[in-house]
Amino acid sequence: MTKPMPPHEVTRRPRLVIVGLGLAGGAMAAAAQAHPRIELVGAVEPDPAIRERFTAVTGLPAYADLDPVLADPEVDAVYLATPHQLHAEQTVRSAAAGKHILVEKPMALTVADCDAMVAAADAAGVALVVGHTHGFSPAVAEIGRLVRSGAFGRLGMIAAWNYTDFLYRPRRPEELDTSRGGGILFNQIPHQVDMIRTIATAPVTSVRAHAVRLDPARPTEGAATALLGFADGAAATLTYSGYDHFDSDELHDWVAEGGSVKTPAHGSARAGLADLSAEAERQARTDRLSFGRRKVARPAHQPHFGELVVTCAGADLRPGTDDVVAYTDAGVRHLPLTEHQWWPGRGDVLAEFAAAIDGTPVVHDGRFGRDTVIVSLAIAESARTGQEIRLEAPEPTPTPETTEGPVHV
Ligand SMILES: NC(=O)c1ccc[n+]([C@@H]2O[C@H](COP(=O)([O-])OP(=O)(O)OC[C@H]3O[C@@H](n4cnc5c(N)ncnc54)[C@H](O)[C@@H]3O)[C@@H](O)[C@H]2O)c1
């Protein structure tokens, strides 16, 4: 593993408030509190017990409502880690208040909402970044840089697959209702689409997909597979299953998604939900996964999202546990992550957000997030209709200025 980079000298760091202290907000809080380019100054969370825990752990204020934060001139930026359906309205409101916005994936549930979010940020002159996704993972960013450098020849295809216990983690009721943004198509597929689009050398122009609901007790899509075609003739396949049977971390040296070392526990997520009512399950989510309930520490290894193999004319490339592995004509090479973040993954998100606030063009901005939503919705539509979806207005190809990957602290 490469050595963590020392923080840069900074004069005035943007002051950030986390909005929503559930699983995502809790995971970001520790990285944000320690980040050299962001200053965490508070949180918004309707649940009083979580607010109390946040203040006890961090010494920072926590508010029940977003309004006082938006009215506070001492706050520069918000990280919206709230349920999907709140992202659009909270982004538009935050932009109108002049706050820079980091919003969780999926950016929104409709393209119209994404457009409104981009327009609001543009009109207010504030930064809009969409993350965390595994498009920010250092090995993915590094593979993107290697592909675009041409060092391994033309990109031919990308294969991504991930098998998890996603569907059996305790869920809010809407997370099991596709019409309200539930299931893997809105929640997990955007990670794979973002990884693939971070590496690809042209826009997605066609989508063919198949998705399944295999458990009537969890009536939403829990597994899917898709074929994406790109304007330059390359293609990508993605496969995801969240049914808590096979765990593809087995193929990643039992390193978990976040980069920590993992103990195999097949079937334990299902067992942990046995006989819970919907309300008890919602409460279990808060009790088990919200801020302060899970151990969050700087990961020992690189974050990843299952297996990813990128085929170029001269080599296959894949993220290793601590590096990028290149299978070349001359044998296997382990390429170090030279621009490795001190807190890989979420540290990269915050670094890219800080860069965007400084006015630097970044990869995962609002337009990139919107185009990932367009591809994810096309996957859902193709799975529903059985038709190939042609994307008439493909997302723009990243320009050279915006393809250098995460900006490093
Ligand atoms: N990038 C990742 O790896 C990752 C991981 C988990 C979740 N997410 C995303 O983060 C978002 C939140 O998901 P989660 O799993 O943390 O959900 P969660 O249910 O664990 O947490 C959501 C939190 O938001 C709070 N909340 C609800 N309404 C609010 C409001 N109006 N203002 C402020 N807070 C409010 C809830 O009380 C809860 O504590 C989702 O869009 C999800 O897709 C991303």
The ligand as an SDF file (V2000), in Angstrom:
LIG
                    3D

 44 48  0  0  0  0  0  0  0  0999 V2000
  -22.5270    6.1410   -1.5440 N   0  0  0  0  0  0  0  0  0  0  0  0
  -22.7350    5.1510   -0.7060 C   0  0  0  0  0  0  0  0  0  0  0  0
  -21.9150    4.2780   -0.5480 O   0  0  0  0  0  0  0  0  0  0  0  0
  -24.0480    5.1560    0.0430 C   0  0  0  0  0  0  0  0  0  0  0  0
  -24.2580    4.2860    1.1190 C   0  0  0  0  0  0  0  0  0  0  0  0
  -25.4970    4.3300    1.7600 C   0  0  0  0  0  0  0  0  0  0  0  0
  -26.4710    5.2170    1.3280 C   0  0  0  0  0  0  0  0  0  0  0  0
  -26.2320    6.0280    0.2570 N   0  0  0  0  0  0  0  0  0  0  0  0
  -27.2340    7.0040   -0.1980 C   0  0  0  0  0  0  0  0  0  0  0  0
  -27.4380    7.9500    0.8420 O   0  0  0  0  0  0  0  0  0  0  0  0
  -28.8090    8.3360    0.9130 C   0  0  0  0  0  0  0  0  0  0  0  0
  -29.2830    8.0340    2.3370 C   0  0  0  0  0  0  0  0  0  0  0  0
  -29.2730    6.6370    2.5160 O   0  0  0  0  0  0  0  0  0  0  0  0
  -28.9580    5.9640    3.9180 P   0  0  0  0  0  0  0  0  0  0  0  0
  -28.6750    4.5470    3.6190 O   0  0  0  0  0  0  0  0  0  0  0  0
  -27.9610    6.7360    4.6980 O   0  0  0  0  0  0  0  0  0  0  0  0
  -30.3980    6.0830    4.5980 O   0  0  0  0  0  0  0  0  0  0  0  0
  -30.7050    5.9790    6.1480 P   0  0  0  0  0  0  0  0  0  0  0  0
  -32.1370    5.6430    6.2560 O   0  0  0  0  0  0  0  0  0  0  0  0
  -29.7150    5.0770    6.8110 O   0  0  0  0  0  0  0  0  0  0  0  0
  -30.4490    7.4610    6.6650 O   0  0  0  0  0  0  0  0  0  0  0  0
  -31.1710    8.5790    6.2260 C   0  0  0  0  0  0  0  0  0  0  0  0
  -31.1560    9.6020    7.3440 C   0  0  0  0  0  0  0  0  0  0  0  0
  -31.7290   10.8120    6.8520 O   0  0  0  0  0  0  0  0  0  0  0  0
  -32.5350   11.3300    7.8930 C   0  0  0  0  0  0  0  0  0  0  0  0
  -33.5320   12.2490    7.3250 N   0  0  0  0  0  0  0  0  0  0  0  0
  -34.7660   11.9650    6.8590 C   0  0  0  0  0  0  0  0  0  0  0  0
  -35.3580   13.1120    6.4340 N   0  0  0  0  0  0  0  0  0  0  0  0
  -34.4710   14.1100    6.6240 C   0  0  0  0  0  0  0  0  0  0  0  0
  -34.5130   15.5150    6.3840 C   0  0  0  0  0  0  0  0  0  0  0  0
  -35.5860   16.0970    5.8410 N   0  0  0  0  0  0  0  0  0  0  0  0
  -33.4250   16.2470    6.7070 N   0  0  0  0  0  0  0  0  0  0  0  0
  -32.3290   15.6550    7.2370 C   0  0  0  0  0  0  0  0  0  0  0  0
  -32.2490   14.3280    7.4940 N   0  0  0  0  0  0  0  0  0  0  0  0
  -33.3130   13.5740    7.1880 C   0  0  0  0  0  0  0  0  0  0  0  0
  -33.1620   10.1070    8.5310 C   0  0  0  0  0  0  0  0  0  0  0  0
  -33.6510   10.3750    9.8230 O   0  0  0  0  0  0  0  0  0  0  0  0
  -31.9760    9.1500    8.5310 C   0  0  0  0  0  0  0  0  0  0  0  0
  -31.2040    9.2680    9.7170 O   0  0  0  0  0  0  0  0  0  0  0  0
  -29.5320    7.5170   -0.1520 C   0  0  0  0  0  0  0  0  0  0  0  0
  -29.7600    8.3170   -1.2770 O   0  0  0  0  0  0  0  0  0  0  0  0
  -28.5850    6.3830   -0.4660 C   0  0  0  0  0  0  0  0  0  0  0  0
  -28.6550    5.9540   -1.8180 O   0  0  0  0  0  0  0  0  0  0  0  0
  -25.0430    6.0110   -0.3550 C   0  0  0  0  0  0  0  0  0  0  0  0
  1  2  1  0
  2  3  2  0
  2  4  1  0
  4  5  1  0
  4 44  2  0
  5  6  2  0
  6  7  1  0
  7  8  2  0
  8  9  1  0
  8 44  1  0
  9 10  1  0
  9 42  1  0
 10 11  1  0
 11 12  1  0
 11 40  1  0
 12 13  1  0
 13 14  1  0
 14 15  2  0
 14 16  1  0
 14 17  1  0
 17 18  1  0
 18 19  2  0
 18 20  1  0
 18 21  1  0
 21 22  1  0
 22 23  1  0
 23 24  1  0
 23 38  1  0
 24 25  1  0
 25 26  1  0
 25 36  1  0
 26 27  1  0
 26 35  1  0
 27 28  2  0
 28 29  1  0
 29 30  1  0
 29 35  2  0
 30 31  1  0
 30 32  2  0
 32 33  1  0
 33 34  2  0
 34 35  1  0
 36 37  1  0
 36 38  1  0
 38 39  1  0
 40 41  1  0
 40 42  1  0
 42 43  1  0
M  CHG  2   8   1  16  -1
M  END
$$$$
